[in-house]
Amino acid sequence: MLSKLFVKLENYYEEMISIRRYLHQHPELSFKEYDTAKFIQGYYEKLGIEVKGNVGGNGVIARINGNKPGKTVALRADFDALPIQDEKDVPYKSLFPGVMHACGHDGHTATLLVLAKSLYELKDDLEGNYVFIHQHAEEYAPGGAKPMIEDGCLDGVDVIFGTHLWASEPVGTIQYRVGPIMAAADRFEIEVQGKGGHGAQPHKTKDAIVTASQIVLNLQQIVSRKVNPVDSAVVSVGSFTAQNAFNVIADKAKLIGTVRTFNGELRDFIEAEMERIIHGTCYISNCSYKFDFVRGYPAVVNHERETEFLISCAQEVPEVSVIEETEPQMGGEDFAYYLEKIPGTFFYTGARPSGEDTGYPHHHPKFDIDERAMLIAAKTLGTAAVKVHQPE
């Protein structure tokens, strides 16, 4: 069965590339992926595969029922892009100014579509059922996974697998991890309200910039002095805004940033500690403040049995040369919501391009992938989907 699947995937590899490049030229932002969703749904409809659109928003679900009894396995790919200008000099460069696939979601989608096509052509030999989850809005919380789950995408599903084309690792690499592999990703906004005035008369003001600057520095003590060094956490201020003329002391300053954790209790502690620090700093400066802590995706926590199973599946793929455990990543992924509901695992498929001017990180204007990684991802996911029905 696997040999038949691998041959089909190899035969359709050029189609996989074509789909990926089309999507790369036509990216759409989170929650606005209308044409991409239509493209995905239309692909399944042309093949005669059962498909449903508008799942939890712009999500699409396809389903193949095998000819023999077995489990119901879900495979997931996301398809939203990012608000980044594509700076690559390639024929498939984004046609939409300020929008590009800078994280590999176009490759995820192409991989899953061609894998579904290949499995459908082998449906008479398949055991169990296969659900293909094409998820919108992974890049921007609250994300697409949660509403898709609420709309029934996991109903009757026994196990789920997903992968991320990982541009930091060479082609042929599969990285896995039991337990937490990606962090909870939260967002915060702090608005400091002081009293503005003339830059020559600071004694008559309450300087919001100075107070906000002190908050930035004081927040750094949370991880360095309040968190156990054996735990992992990040508190980063990414934006500091207080625009005024050169001779005006600002009455208002705004900070925006992110918190990353793996532990739920630590997540709660950092939120509370931030509130305490902001309150105390503003009290000393006689300023008021607003603090919003927006919970994003929870940590991605892989299940042990399914991860060990995935390792055995990766060993079946001839193009896989390295299978290794990875350190937890502080990036976030709403695949976490699926794993909170059912067993499964999320892994990385090496996709680093070769060449002198390639290998840019995810979310970079020149980001790209080695498209051979898509075939490896399809074979690895396909192996897991087919073998999961075998008795333990």
Summary of the structure (lengths in Angstrom):
residues: 392
radius of gyration: 23.5
end to end distance: 18.2
largest distance: 82.0
contacts: 1401
relative contact order: 0.19
helix: 35%
strand: 30%
